[in-house]
Amino acid sequence: MSPSIRHQASESQPHARPTIPLRRLFLLTILTAAIAFALDATLAATDPPNANTISLVVIPGTAGAAIFFGLRPYPLGGRLRLALMTAAALCLVVLGV
């Protein structure tokens, strides 16, 4: 097969989308929950003056970062969207909504 035909054949095939194994998503969920619980337990044990504000910002931000960096092969837009949804959900949990 000549190089020009091979180049045309590779252009006509759609690019494969990266997939995230279910096991990796499950382990990432467990890791994110463990980080959130550890941060919350640390805040409860130390009782800083602005614990509620810290827990409203730090815990969702850390969980969002764990999701964002843990889903590395996934496209940037999808990782960002999932990280923001995770952070928003944890903000709602912290607020008690």
KEVEXFI-592961 format. One record per residue (C-alpha): residue number from 1; x, y, z; residue in three letters. Coordinates in nm, 4 decimals, m for minus. Example, Ala and Ser with C-alpha at 12.3 -4.5 7.8 and 13.67 -1.06 7.14 Angstrom:
2
R    k         u         v         w    r
R    1    1.2300   m0.4500    0.7800  ALA
R    2    1.3670   m0.1060    0.7140  SER
***
This chain:
97
R    k         u         v         w    r
R    1    0.0000    0.0000    0.0000  MET
R    2    0.1489    0.3345   m0.0993  SER
R    3    0.1971    0.6059    0.1645  PRO
R    4   m0.0679    0.8338    0.0090  SER
R    5   m0.3317    0.5566    0.0154  ILE
R    6   m0.2383    0.4682    0.3725  ARG
R    7   m0.2695    0.8378    0.4703  HIS
R    8   m0.6146    0.8623    0.3081  GLN
R    9   m0.7287    0.5428    0.4796  ALA
R   10   m0.6200    0.6711    0.8194  SER
R   11   m0.8077    0.9996    0.7652  GLU
R   12   m1.1312    0.8234    0.6740  SER
R   13   m1.1404    0.6153    0.9936  GLN
R   14   m1.2900    0.7919    1.2952  PRO
R   15   m1.0639    0.8383    1.5933  HIS
R   16   m1.1355    0.6036    1.8798  ALA
R   17   m1.2721    0.7795    2.1882  ARG
R   18   m1.0880    0.6974    2.5086  PRO
R   19   m1.2905    0.4861    2.7468  THR
R   20   m1.2649    0.4779    3.1224  ILE
R   21   m1.2923    0.1318    3.2772  PRO
R   22   m1.5735    0.0936    3.5297  LEU
R   23   m1.3283   m0.0342    3.7905  ARG
R   24   m1.1225    0.2858    3.7612  ARG
R   25   m1.4335    0.5024    3.8042  LEU
R   26   m1.5358    0.3014    4.1100  PHE
R   27   m1.1908    0.3311    4.2681  LEU
R   28   m1.1813    0.7031    4.1885  LEU
R   29   m1.5199    0.7438    4.3594  THR
R   30   m1.3913    0.5616    4.6681  ILE
R   31   m1.0747    0.7761    4.6694  LEU
R   32   m1.2734    1.0987    4.6374  THR
R   33   m1.5074    0.9999    4.9213  ALA
R   34   m1.2121    0.9021    5.1415  ALA
R   35   m1.0427    1.2374    5.0797  ILE
R   36   m1.3646    1.4255    5.1582  ALA
R   37   m1.4229    1.2296    5.4799  PHE
R   38   m1.0588    1.2715    5.5889  ALA
R   39   m1.0718    1.6476    5.5329  LEU
R   40   m1.4028    1.6731    5.7166  ASP
R   41   m1.2696    1.4671    6.0077  ALA
R   42   m0.9576    1.6842    6.0236  THR
R   43   m1.1710    1.9987    6.0334  LEU
R   44   m1.3914    1.8494    6.3049  ALA
R   45   m1.0899    1.7491    6.5156  ALA
R   46   m0.9039    2.0796    6.4887  THR
R   47   m1.2147    2.3023    6.5065  ASP
R   48   m1.0714    2.6030    6.3185  PRO
R   49   m1.2569    2.9365    6.3476  PRO
R   50   m1.4068    2.9256    5.9964  ASN
R   51   m1.4635    2.5502    5.9682  ALA
R   52   m1.7921    2.5827    5.7788  ASN
R   53   m1.6441    2.8120    5.5156  THR
R   54   m1.3344    2.5965    5.4825  ILE
R   55   m1.5448    2.2850    5.4435  SER
R   56   m1.7644    2.4573    5.1841  LEU
R   57   m1.4622    2.5487    4.9694  VAL
R   58   m1.1810    2.3010    5.0380  VAL
R   59   m1.3666    1.9687    5.0385  ILE
R   60   m1.5554    2.0189    4.7076  PRO
R   61   m1.2467    2.1720    4.5470  GLY
R   62   m1.0285    1.8803    4.6495  THR
R   63   m1.2868    1.6265    4.5321  ALA
R   64   m1.3200    1.8076    4.1985  GLY
R   65   m0.9424    1.8089    4.1578  ALA
R   66   m0.9249    1.4359    4.2331  ALA
R   67   m1.1888    1.3689    3.9665  ILE
R   68   m1.0230    1.6053    3.7158  PHE
R   69   m0.6755    1.4544    3.7473  PHE
R   70   m0.7953    1.0976    3.7987  GLY
R   71   m0.9714    1.0851    3.4621  LEU
R   72   m0.6587    1.1752    3.2647  ARG
R   73   m0.7290    0.9918    2.9330  PRO
R   74   m1.0803    1.1425    2.9120  TYR
R   75   m1.1132    1.4656    2.7063  PRO
R   76   m1.0566    1.7946    2.8890  LEU
R   77   m1.4157    1.9157    2.8519  GLY
R   78   m1.5594    1.5964    2.9979  GLY
R   79   m1.3143    1.5962    3.2886  ARG
R   80   m1.3878    1.9597    3.3673  LEU
R   81   m1.7646    1.9046    3.3512  ARG
R   82   m1.7503    1.6005    3.5792  LEU
R   83   m1.5184    1.7777    3.8255  ALA
R   84   m1.7522    2.0783    3.8434  LEU
R   85   m2.0576    1.8552    3.8905  MET
R   86   m1.8791    1.6698    4.1723  THR
R   87   m1.7777    1.9948    4.3416  ALA
R   88   m2.1310    2.1366    4.3083  ALA
R   89   m2.2848    1.8185    4.4504  ALA
R   90   m2.0517    1.8250    4.7498  LEU
R   91   m2.1283    2.1954    4.8054  CYS
R   92   m2.4970    2.1044    4.8215  LEU
R   93   m2.4214    1.8226    5.0663  VAL
R   94   m2.2186    2.0566    5.2874  VAL
R   95   m2.4968    2.3174    5.2785  LEU
R   96   m2.7496    2.0494    5.3726  GLY
R   97   m2.9756    2.1032    5.0724  VAL
***
